[in-house]
Amino acid sequence: MIEIRNVSKSYGDIPILQDCSLSVKRGEVVVICGPSGSGKSTLIKCVNGLEPYQSGSIKVAGTEVGARNTNLPKLRAKVGMVFQSFELYPHLSVLDNVMLAQIHVLRRSREEARNRAMALLTRVGLAERAHRMPVDLSGGQQQRVAIARTLALDPDAMLLDEPTSALDPEMVSEVLDVITALARDGMTMMVVTHEMGFARRVADRVIFMDHGRVVEDAPKEAFFAAPASPRAREFLARILAH
C-alpha cells in the first residue's frame, strides 16, 4: 500500500531524513515513535506530498508521490492527514467543515455530503454538535471533527501526526478511542505518537526513528518486549517511566 525506499531530505546542509525505508501493507497500523526532531512528522508529510524529498521513492498504491505528473490533490484525498493542530476552518460550522472537501474534491451533491458528514459525526460521537462552530468545542472534540473530515473523503489510508499532542490529558483518551476503532475496522494507518500505551494497543508494527533514520522496524510485541537497539531501549525506558 505504502512503499518508502531510501528516502532522504535536507534543509540546506541539515539532513532531516537519511536513507529511510519501510512499507505499510493494506489494513496495517504502523506507529512511528522517537525523540523530538528525529524526522517522524516530516516522513509522513512526505507520504502525501506535503513535504518534498530530494532522493529515494515513495509509492502509494503504485503512484510515485514525487513524480511531476502525480495529481497531489487526488492523492491526498486517498491518503488523509490528521494534524496535531486540528486545522479546522474557524468560520465554518462543524457540519460544513466535514462537507466542504466532499463537495469540492469528490463533487458530491450537498445532500450526499451532508448525509455522509452526519454519519461520520455520529461515528465520532459528535452528531449533536454538528451546527456548532469549532471555537465552541473542546480540543478533543475538534480533533474528532478533523478525523471525521478526513474520513469523509473515503481514504485508503490515514496519516496521523501526533494527533493528541495539543490536547489536555483528559481529552486524549476520547481521540485515541476513535483511532482505535478505526484500526479495528481495518483502516491502514501511519501514526506518529508518544502515546506508548496506545501504540501497544493498536500497532501492528513500531518504527523507531532517531536523527532522521529508521533505527528499528519491529512487530509491536518484539519492540515492547526487547528493543534491538540501545537507543530505542533508552527511549522506551524514559517514556514508560513517566
Salt bridges, closest charged atoms under 4 A:
GLU3 OE1 - ARG5 NH2 2.87
GLU28 OE1 - ARG205 NH1 2.97
GLU51 OE1 - LYS9 NZ 3.30
ASP96 OD1 - ARG110 NH2 3.92
GLU128 OE2 - ARG129 NH1 3.33
ASP154 OD2 - ARG108 NH2 2.43
ASP154 OD1 - ARG116 NH2 2.75
GLU162 OE2 - HIS194 NE2 3.84
GLU174 OE2 - ARG144 NH2 2.88
ASP177 OD1 - ARG201 NH2 3.58
ASP185 OD2 - ARG123 NH2 2.76
ASP210 OD2 - ARG231 NE 3.05
ASP217 OD1 - ARG205 NE 2.83
GLU234 OE2 - ARG231 NH1 3.57
GLU234 OE2 - ARG238 NH2 2.88
